[in-house]
Amino acid sequence: MITPTNLFERKDIPSAKQQQIRALHARSDREGIINSLYVVAMYAVSIVLLIVGKAIYVTIPATILMSGSMMRGAFLMHDASHYALFKTRR
């Protein structure tokens, strides 16, 4: 019988493997801060590259780097909106 508590449990995955998967999805304040700082740092590096580098071979990689950091920032904002970015709610 399917109940709300066992609706999403996979029967074909052993319980030890399920615990490993849960450990990968665990929230961490440290990981949230590291990911946030990474986004800010990569965005700053891409801005500096765009300002300093006038050649097209510098502009294109800087733009790609900036778009990647924007996407990662969007993912972080989505996690933050679901209170999943940090372990504590401060």
The first five atom37 places (N, CA, C, CB, O) and aatype in JSON, in Angstrom:
{
  "aatype": [12, 9, 16, 14, 16, 2, 10, 13, 6, 1, 11, 3, 9, 14, 15, 0, 11, 5, 5, 5, 9, 1, 0, 10, 8, 0, 1, 15, 3, 1, 6, 7, 9, 9, 2, 15, 10, 18, 19, 19, 0, 12, 18, 0, 19, 15, 9, 19, 10, 10, 9, 19, 7, 11, 0, 9, 18, 19, 16, 9, 14, 0, 16, 9, 10, 12, 15, 7, 15, 12, 12, 1, 7, 0, 13, 10, 12, 8, 3, 0, 15, 8, 18, 0, 10, 13, 11, 16, 1, 1],
  "atom_mask": [
    [1, 1, 1, 1, 1],
    [1, 1, 1, 1, 1],
    [1, 1, 1, 1, 1],
    [1, 1, 1, 1, 1],
    [1, 1, 1, 1, 1],
    [1, 1, 1, 1, 1],
    [1, 1, 1, 1, 1],
    [1, 1, 1, 1, 1],
    [1, 1, 1, 1, 1],
    [1, 1, 1, 1, 1],
    [1, 1, 1, 1, 1],
    [1, 1, 1, 1, 1],
    [1, 1, 1, 1, 1],
    [1, 1, 1, 1, 1],
    [1, 1, 1, 1, 1],
    [1, 1, 1, 1, 1],
    [1, 1, 1, 1, 1],
    [1, 1, 1, 1, 1],
    [1, 1, 1, 1, 1],
    [1, 1, 1, 1, 1],
    [1, 1, 1, 1, 1],
    [1, 1, 1, 1, 1],
    [1, 1, 1, 1, 1],
    [1, 1, 1, 1, 1],
    [1, 1, 1, 1, 1],
    [1, 1, 1, 1, 1],
    [1, 1, 1, 1, 1],
    [1, 1, 1, 1, 1],
    [1, 1, 1, 1, 1],
    [1, 1, 1, 1, 1],
    [1, 1, 1, 1, 1],
    [1, 1, 1, 0, 1],
    [1, 1, 1, 1, 1],
    [1, 1, 1, 1, 1],
    [1, 1, 1, 1, 1],
    [1, 1, 1, 1, 1],
    [1, 1, 1, 1, 1],
    [1, 1, 1, 1, 1],
    [1, 1, 1, 1, 1],
    [1, 1, 1, 1, 1],
    [1, 1, 1, 1, 1],
    [1, 1, 1, 1, 1],
    [1, 1, 1, 1, 1],
    [1, 1, 1, 1, 1],
    [1, 1, 1, 1, 1],
    [1, 1, 1, 1, 1],
    [1, 1, 1, 1, 1],
    [1, 1, 1, 1, 1],
    [1, 1, 1, 1, 1],
    [1, 1, 1, 1, 1],
    [1, 1, 1, 1, 1],
    [1, 1, 1, 1, 1],
    [1, 1, 1, 0, 1],
    [1, 1, 1, 1, 1],
    [1, 1, 1, 1, 1],
    [1, 1, 1, 1, 1],
    [1, 1, 1, 1, 1],
    [1, 1, 1, 1, 1],
    [1, 1, 1, 1, 1],
    [1, 1, 1, 1, 1],
    [1, 1, 1, 1, 1],
    [1, 1, 1, 1, 1],
    [1, 1, 1, 1, 1],
    [1, 1, 1, 1, 1],
    [1, 1, 1, 1, 1],
    [1, 1, 1, 1, 1],
    [1, 1, 1, 1, 1],
    [1, 1, 1, 0, 1],
    [1, 1, 1, 1, 1],
    [1, 1, 1, 1, 1],
    [1, 1, 1, 1, 1],
    [1, 1, 1, 1, 1],
    [1, 1, 1, 0, 1],
    [1, 1, 1, 1, 1],
    [1, 1, 1, 1, 1],
    [1, 1, 1, 1, 1],
    [1, 1, 1, 1, 1],
    [1, 1, 1, 1, 1],
    [1, 1, 1, 1, 1],
    [1, 1, 1, 1, 1],
    [1, 1, 1, 1, 1],
    [1, 1, 1, 1, 1],
    [1, 1, 1, 1, 1],
    [1, 1, 1, 1, 1],
    [1, 1, 1, 1, 1],
    [1, 1, 1, 1, 1],
    [1, 1, 1, 1, 1],
    [1, 1, 1, 1, 1],
    [1, 1, 1, 1, 1],
    [1, 1, 1, 1, 1]
  ],
  "atom_positions": [
    [[0.84, -1.18, 0.0], [0.0, 0.0, 0.0], [0.89, 1.25, 0.0], [-0.96, 0.0, 1.23], [1.88, 1.32, 0.73]],
    [[0.52, 2.2, -0.81], [1.3, 3.44, -0.91], [0.73, 4.46, 0.08], [1.27, 4.01, -2.36], [-0.46, 4.78, 0.06]],
    [[1.6, 4.95, 0.94], [1.24, 5.99, 1.89], [2.09, 7.22, 1.6], [1.44, 5.51, 3.38], [3.08, 7.11, 0.87]],
    [[1.74, 8.38, 2.13], [2.56, 9.57, 1.87], [4.01, 9.44, 2.31], [1.95, 10.75, 2.56], [4.88, 10.11, 1.76]],
    [[4.28, 8.58, 3.3], [5.66, 8.47, 3.78], [6.52, 7.6, 2.88], [5.67, 7.92, 5.17], [7.72, 7.83, 2.79]],
    [[5.95, 6.62, 2.21], [6.76, 5.75, 1.37], [6.5, 5.94, -0.12], [6.53, 4.31, 1.75], [6.88, 5.09, -0.93]],
    [[5.86, 7.01, -0.48], [5.51, 7.25, -1.88], [6.75, 7.39, -2.76], [4.66, 8.5, -2.0], [6.77, 6.88, -3.88]],
    [[7.79, 8.07, -2.26], [8.96, 8.34, -3.08], [10.13, 7.43, -2.78], [9.38, 9.76, -2.9], [11.23, 7.67, -3.28]],
    [[9.94, 6.4, -1.99], [11.02, 5.45, -1.73], [11.14, 4.48, -2.89], [10.79, 4.69, -0.4], [10.14, 3.92, -3.35]],
    [[12.35, 4.29, -3.36], [12.59, 3.36, -4.45], [12.83, 1.98, -3.87], [13.79, 3.81, -5.33], [13.66, 1.81, -2.98]],
    [[12.12, 1.01, -4.34], [12.26, -0.35, -3.83], [13.46, -1.06, -4.43], [11.01, -1.14, -4.11], [13.97, -2.02, -3.84]],
    [[13.92, -0.61, -5.61], [15.03, -1.29, -6.27], [16.4, -0.79, -5.83], [14.89, -1.13, -7.75], [17.41, -1.35, -6.26]],
    [[16.47, 0.24, -4.99], [17.73, 0.77, -4.5], [17.91, 0.31, -3.05], [17.78, 2.33, -4.6], [17.02, 0.51, -2.23]],
    [[19.05, -0.3, -2.74], [19.27, -0.75, -1.36], [19.29, 0.42, -0.38], [20.59, -1.53, -1.26], [19.57, 1.56, -0.76]],
    [[19.01, 0.14, 0.85], [18.91, 1.18, 1.86], [20.24, 1.89, 2.09], [18.41, 0.59, 3.16], [20.25, 3.09, 2.36]],
    [[21.37, 1.18, 1.99], [22.68, 1.82, 2.16], [22.92, 2.84, 1.04], [23.81, 0.76, 2.17], [23.48, 3.91, 1.29]],
    [[22.51, 2.51, -0.16], [22.66, 3.42, -1.28], [21.76, 4.64, -1.12], [22.36, 2.7, -2.6], [22.15, 5.76, -1.47]],
    [[20.55, 4.44, -0.58], [19.65, 5.56, -0.31], [20.25, 6.51, 0.71], [18.3, 5.06, 0.18], [20.1, 7.73, 0.58]],
    [[20.94, 5.98, 1.71], [21.57, 6.84, 2.71], [22.72, 7.64, 2.09], [22.09, 6.0, 3.89], [22.94, 8.79, 2.46]],
    [[23.45, 7.04, 1.15], [24.51, 7.77, 0.47], [23.93, 8.91, -0.37], [25.34, 6.82, -0.41], [24.5, 10.0, -0.43]],
    [[22.81, 8.64, -1.01], [22.16, 9.68, -1.82], [21.66, 10.81, -0.92], [20.99, 9.1, -2.64], [21.81, 11.98, -1.27]],
    [[21.08, 10.47, 0.23], [20.63, 11.5, 1.17], [21.79, 12.34, 1.67], [19.9, 10.86, 2.35], [21.65, 13.55, 1.87]],
    [[22.95, 11.71, 1.87], [24.13, 12.46, 2.34], [24.58, 13.47, 1.29], [25.28, 11.49, 2.68], [25.08, 14.54, 1.64]],
    [[24.42, 13.14, 0.01], [24.8, 14.08, -1.04], [23.85, 15.27, -1.1], [24.82, 13.38, -2.39], [24.26, 16.36, -1.5]],
    [[22.62, 15.09, -0.7], [21.62, 16.16, -0.74], [21.52, 16.93, 0.58], [20.27, 15.58, -1.09], [20.66, 17.79, 0.73]],
    [[22.39, 16.62, 1.53], [22.33, 17.28, 2.83], [22.69, 18.76, 2.7], [23.27, 16.58, 3.83], [23.58, 19.12, 1.93]],
    [[22.0, 19.59, 3.45], [22.29, 21.02, 3.44], [23.49, 21.32, 4.31], [21.06, 21.83, 3.92], [23.75, 20.64, 5.3]],
    [[24.23, 22.35, 3.91], [25.42, 22.73, 4.66], [25.62, 24.24, 4.54], [26.67, 21.95, 4.15], [25.58, 24.79, 3.44]],
    [[25.84, 24.9, 5.68], [26.11, 26.33, 5.64], [27.43, 26.61, 4.91], [26.17, 26.9, 7.07], [27.54, 27.58, 4.15]],
    [[28.41, 25.76, 5.13], [29.72, 25.93, 4.52], [29.61, 25.85, 2.99], [30.71, 24.88, 5.04], [30.17, 26.69, 2.29]],
    [[28.92, 24.86, 2.49], [28.78, 24.71, 1.04], [27.98, 25.87, 0.43], [28.09, 23.38, 0.7], [28.29, 26.32, -0.67]],
    [[26.98, 26.35, 1.13], [26.22, 27.49, 0.64], [27.06, 28.74, 0.52], [0.0, 0.0, 0.0], [26.94, 29.48, -0.45]],
    [[27.9, 28.98, 1.51], [28.77, 30.15, 1.49], [29.83, 30.01, 0.39], [29.45, 30.34, 2.86], [30.11, 30.97, -0.32]],
    [[30.4, 28.81, 0.25], [31.41, 28.59, -0.78], [30.82, 28.81, -2.17], [32.0, 27.18, -0.67], [31.43, 29.46, -3.01]],
    [[29.63, 28.27, -2.4], [29.0, 28.44, -3.7], [28.65, 29.91, -3.98], [27.73, 27.59, -3.79], [28.81, 30.38, -5.11]],
    [[28.19, 30.62, -2.96], [27.87, 32.03, -3.14], [29.12, 32.85, -3.44], [27.17, 32.58, -1.89], [29.11, 33.71, -4.33]],
    [[30.2, 32.6, -2.72], [31.45, 33.31, -2.97], [32.03, 32.97, -4.33], [32.46, 32.99, -1.88], [32.63, 33.83, -4.98]],
    [[31.86, 31.73, -4.77], [32.35, 31.33, -6.08], [31.64, 32.12, -7.18], [32.15, 29.83, -6.29], [32.27, 32.57, -8.14]],
    [[30.34, 32.28, -7.05], [29.57, 33.03, -8.05], [30.04, 34.48, -8.1], [28.07, 32.96, -7.75], [30.25, 35.03, -9.19]],
    [[30.21, 35.09, -6.95], [30.66, 36.49, -6.9], [32.07, 36.62, -7.48], [30.62, 37.03, -5.45], [32.34, 37.55, -8.23]],
    [[32.95, 35.69, -7.15], [34.34, 35.76, -7.64], [34.4, 35.57, -9.15], [35.19, 34.69, -6.95], [35.11, 36.32, -9.83]],
    [[33.69, 34.61, -9.67], [33.72, 34.38, -11.13], [33.09, 35.54, -11.9], [32.99, 33.09, -11.47], [33.55, 35.89, -12.99]],
    [[32.06, 36.13, -11.33], [31.45, 37.28, -11.97], [32.43, 38.47, -11.96], [30.14, 37.67, -11.26], [32.54, 39.19, -12.95]],
    [[33.14, 38.65, -10.85], [34.12, 39.74, -10.76], [35.28, 39.52, -11.73], [34.66, 39.86, -9.33], [35.74, 40.46, -12.37]],
    [[35.74, 38.27, -11.84], [36.82, 37.97, -12.78], [36.38, 38.25, -14.21], [37.27, 36.5, -12.64], [37.15, 38.79, -15.01]],
    [[35.16, 37.88, -14.55], [34.69, 38.13, -15.91], [34.53, 39.62, -16.2], [33.37, 37.4, -16.15], [34.79, 40.07, -17.32]],
    [[34.11, 40.39, -15.21], [34.0, 41.84, -15.38], [35.39, 42.44, -15.62], [33.34, 42.5, -14.13], [35.57, 43.28, -16.51]],
    [[36.38, 42.01, -14.83], [37.75, 42.51, -15.0], [38.28, 42.14, -16.38], [38.68, 41.95, -13.89], [38.91, 42.96, -17.04]],
    [[38.02, 40.91, -16.82], [38.47, 40.5, -18.15], [37.82, 41.34, -19.24], [38.18, 39.03, -18.38], [38.46, 41.69, -20.23]],
    [[36.55, 41.66, -19.07], [35.87, 42.48, -20.07], [36.4, 43.92, -20.1], [34.37, 42.49, -19.81], [36.46, 44.54, -21.16]],
    [[36.77, 44.44, -18.94], [37.29, 45.81, -18.88], [38.72, 45.87, -19.42], [37.25, 46.34, -17.44], [39.05, 46.76, -20.21]],
    [[39.56, 44.93, -18.99], [40.98, 44.97, -19.35], [41.21, 44.47, -20.78], [41.79, 44.13, -18.37], [41.94, 45.09, -21.54]],
    [[40.58, 43.37, -21.12], [40.83, 42.77, -22.43], [39.99, 43.42, -23.52], [0.0, 0.0, 0.0], [38.76, 43.39, -23.48]],
    [[40.67, 44.0, -24.47], [39.97, 44.66, -25.58], [39.85, 43.75, -26.79], [40.68, 45.95, -25.96], [39.09, 44.04, -27.72]],
    [[40.6, 42.66, -26.8], [40.6, 41.77, -27.97], [39.42, 40.8, -27.89], [41.94, 40.99, -28.05], [38.89, 40.52, -26.82]],
    [[39.03, 40.31, -29.05], [37.88, 39.41, -29.13], [38.19, 38.06, -28.48], [37.48, 39.21, -30.59], [37.28, 37.42, -27.96]],
    [[39.46, 37.63, -28.49], [39.8, 36.35, -27.89], [39.79, 36.41, -26.36], [41.17, 35.9, -28.37], [39.89, 35.38, -25.7]],
    [[39.66, 37.59, -25.79], [39.47, 37.73, -24.35], [37.99, 37.97, -24.04], [40.33, 38.89, -23.8], [37.49, 37.51, -23.01]],
    [[37.31, 38.68, -24.91], [35.91, 39.04, -24.68], [34.99, 37.82, -24.71], [35.46, 40.06, -25.71], [34.09, 37.7, -23.89]],
    [[35.22, 36.94, -25.66], [34.33, 35.76, -25.79], [34.44, 34.83, -24.57], [34.67, 34.98, -27.07], [33.4, 34.47, -24.02]],
    [[35.65, 34.43, -24.12], [35.72, 33.59, -22.91], [35.17, 34.3, -21.66], [37.15, 33.16, -22.65], [34.58, 33.67, -20.79]],
    [[35.38, 35.63, -21.57], [34.85, 36.37, -20.43], [33.34, 36.36, -20.43], [35.37, 37.81, -20.43], [32.71, 36.26, -19.37]],
    [[32.74, 36.47, -21.61], [31.28, 36.43, -21.71], [30.74, 35.06, -21.35], [30.83, 36.81, -23.13], [29.72, 34.94, -20.68]],
    [[31.43, 34.01, -21.8], [31.03, 32.64, -21.45], [31.15, 32.43, -19.95], [31.88, 31.6, -22.22], [30.27, 31.82, -19.33]],
    [[32.23, 32.91, -19.35], [32.42, 32.8, -17.91], [31.34, 33.55, -17.14], [33.8, 33.33, -17.51], [30.84, 33.07, -16.13]],
    [[30.98, 34.73, -17.63], [29.94, 35.52, -16.98], [28.58, 34.82, -17.08], [29.86, 36.91, -17.6], [27.82, 34.81, -16.11]],
    [[28.27, 34.25, -18.23], [26.97, 33.58, -18.37], [26.9, 32.35, -17.47], [26.73, 33.18, -19.84], [25.84, 32.05, -16.93]],
    [[28.01, 31.63, -17.32], [28.02, 30.48, -16.41], [27.81, 30.88, -14.97], [0.0, 0.0, 0.0], [27.1, 30.21, -14.22]],
    [[28.43, 31.99, -14.57], [28.24, 32.44, -13.19], [26.83, 32.99, -12.98], [29.28, 33.52, -12.84], [26.3, 32.89, -11.88]],
    [[26.23, 33.56, -14.02], [24.84, 34.01, -13.9], [23.89, 32.81, -13.72], [24.43, 34.83, -15.15], [22.96, 32.87, -12.92]],
    [[24.14, 31.75, -14.47], [23.3, 30.55, -14.34], [23.46, 29.93, -12.95], [23.66, 29.53, -15.43], [22.48, 29.53, -12.33]],
    [[24.69, 29.84, -12.49], [24.91, 29.27, -11.16], [24.27, 30.15, -10.09], [26.42, 29.11, -10.88], [23.73, 29.64, -9.11]],
    [[24.33, 31.47, -10.28], [23.65, 32.38, -9.36], [22.15, 32.18, -9.37], [0.0, 0.0, 0.0], [21.49, 32.27, -8.33]],
    [[21.59, 31.92, -10.56], [20.15, 31.66, -10.65], [19.79, 30.38, -9.9], [19.71, 31.56, -12.12], [18.75, 30.32, -9.23]],
    [[20.61, 29.36, -10.01], [20.36, 28.12, -9.26], [20.43, 28.36, -7.76], [21.36, 27.02, -9.67], [19.63, 27.82, -7.0]],
    [[21.41, 29.16, -7.34], [21.53, 29.47, -5.92], [20.33, 30.27, -5.42], [22.83, 30.25, -5.65], [19.85, 30.04, -4.31]],
    [[19.84, 31.21, -6.23], [18.65, 31.97, -5.83], [17.44, 31.06, -5.71], [18.36, 33.1, -6.83], [16.6, 31.24, -4.83]],
    [[17.35, 30.08, -6.61], [16.24, 29.14, -6.54], [16.32, 28.3, -5.27], [16.23, 28.23, -7.78], [15.32, 28.1, -4.58]],
    [[17.52, 27.81, -4.95], [17.7, 27.05, -3.71], [17.38, 27.91, -2.49], [19.13, 26.5, -3.61], [16.77, 27.45, -1.54]],
    [[17.81, 29.17, -2.53], [17.55, 30.07, -1.4], [16.06, 30.34, -1.24], [18.31, 31.39, -1.58], [15.57, 30.5, -0.12]],
    [[15.33, 30.4, -2.35], [13.89, 30.66, -2.24], [13.14, 29.49, -1.61], [13.32, 30.97, -3.61], [12.06, 29.67, -1.06]],
    [[13.72, 28.29, -1.7], [13.11, 27.12, -1.06], [13.76, 26.81, 0.29], [13.22, 25.91, -1.98], [13.53, 25.74, 0.85]],
    [[14.56, 27.73, 0.8], [15.28, 27.56, 2.06], [16.15, 26.3, 2.03], [14.3, 27.48, 3.24], [16.3, 25.62, 3.05]],
    [[16.72, 25.99, 0.88], [17.56, 24.8, 0.74], [19.03, 25.15, 0.55], [17.08, 23.97, -0.43], [19.86, 24.24, 0.42]],
    [[19.38, 26.43, 0.53], [20.77, 26.8, 0.28], [21.62, 26.64, 1.53], [20.86, 28.23, -0.22], [22.75, 26.14, 1.46]],
    [[21.11, 27.04, 2.66], [21.83, 26.94, 3.93], [21.09, 26.01, 4.88], [22.01, 28.34, 4.57], [19.88, 25.82, 4.78]],
    [[21.85, 25.43, 5.8], [21.24, 24.52, 6.77], [20.42, 25.31, 7.8], [22.33, 23.69, 7.48], [19.32, 24.89, 8.17]],
    [[20.96, 26.43, 8.26], [20.25, 27.24, 9.24], [19.51, 28.37, 8.54], [21.23, 27.8, 10.29], [19.88, 28.76, 7.43]],
    [[18.49, 28.89, 9.17], [17.68, 29.94, 8.58], [17.98, 31.28, 9.25], [16.18, 29.61, 8.69], [17.1, 31.87, 9.88]],
    [[19.21, 31.76, 9.12], [19.55, 33.04, 9.72], [19.71, 34.1, 8.69], [20.79, 32.94, 10.53], [20.0, 35.24, 9.03]]
  ]
}
